[in-house]
Amino acid sequence: MIQKFKEPLTKLRDKLVRLKFFMDIGISFLTIINFALLVVTASDKLRNIIPVGTWTLVFILVPAAFILVISFGWFLDRIVNYQSSYYKIQTDRVPQTIEMLERIRNMEKILIALGGEYGKTKKKPK
């Protein structure tokens, strides 16, 4: 019986984790949305332009803000490859990481030069 619920729960968990990942990527841009909400709630002139109450605007804009943040995170992940670029820049700025990567490259060269198993492809079965 537990097995019956395991697969749907696993799929739900993976979807929630993916949404959180997209939100984490886009959350750094939440200040723009906070500014928009501040303008909506603090500006009487905007209420004169849009003939709805402040709370109605807030109830519409807060869920829209979350959807926008998740969508922006998806865009940064899928289209821009933001995480890879961010990691590359972060790695390039740390001298210890650069030194470690250079040592690993040197070790790879030595292992390949010694003719060890490293770097060779697996033999095809006969």
KAQUIJO-V471577 format. One record per pair of residues at least 24 apart in sequence whose C-alpha atoms are under 10 Angstrom apart, sorted by sequence separation. I is the first residue (numbers start at 1). GAP is how many residues later the second one is. D is the distance in Angstrom with one decimal. If there is no record, write none. Layout:
# KAQUIJO-V471577
((I	GAP	D) (I	GAP	D))
This chain:
# KAQUIJO-V471577
((37	24	7.3) (36	25	8.8) (37	25	7.9) (33	28	8.8) (34	28	9.3) (37	28	9.1) (33	29	8.7) (36	29	9.4) (33	31	9.6) (34	31	8.8) (33	32	6.3) (32	33	9.6) (33	33	9.1) (30	35	8.2) (33	35	8.9) (30	36	8.9) (33	36	8.6) (30	38	9.4) (27	39	9.1) (30	39	7.0) (26	40	9.5) (29	40	7.5) (27	41	10.0) (28	41	9.0) (26	42	8.6) (27	42	6.3) (23	43	8.0) (26	43	5.1) (27	43	8.1) (29	43	8.8) (23	44	9.0) (25	44	8.4) (26	44	6.3) (29	44	9.3) (23	45	9.3) (24	45	8.7) (25	45	8.1) (26	45	7.9) (27	45	8.9) (28	45	9.5) (23	46	6.0) (24	46	8.2) (25	46	9.9) (26	46	5.6) (27	46	7.7) (22	47	7.9) (23	47	4.7) (25	47	8.0) (26	47	4.1) (22	48	5.3) (23	48	8.1) (25	48	4.8) (26	48	7.9) (21	49	8.6) (22	49	7.4) (23	49	8.1) (24	49	7.2) (25	49	8.0) (26	49	8.9) (20	50	8.0) (22	50	7.6) (23	50	5.7) (25	50	9.5) (26	50	7.6) (19	51	6.7) (22	51	4.3) (23	51	8.1) (25	51	7.3) (26	51	9.3) (18	52	9.8) (19	52	9.3) (21	52	7.8) (22	52	5.2) (25	52	7.6) (20	53	9.4) (21	53	8.6) (22	53	8.6) (19	54	8.9) (22	54	8.3) (19	55	8.5) (22	55	7.2) (18	56	9.2) (21	56	9.1) (22	56	9.7) (25	57	8.2) (25	58	8.0))
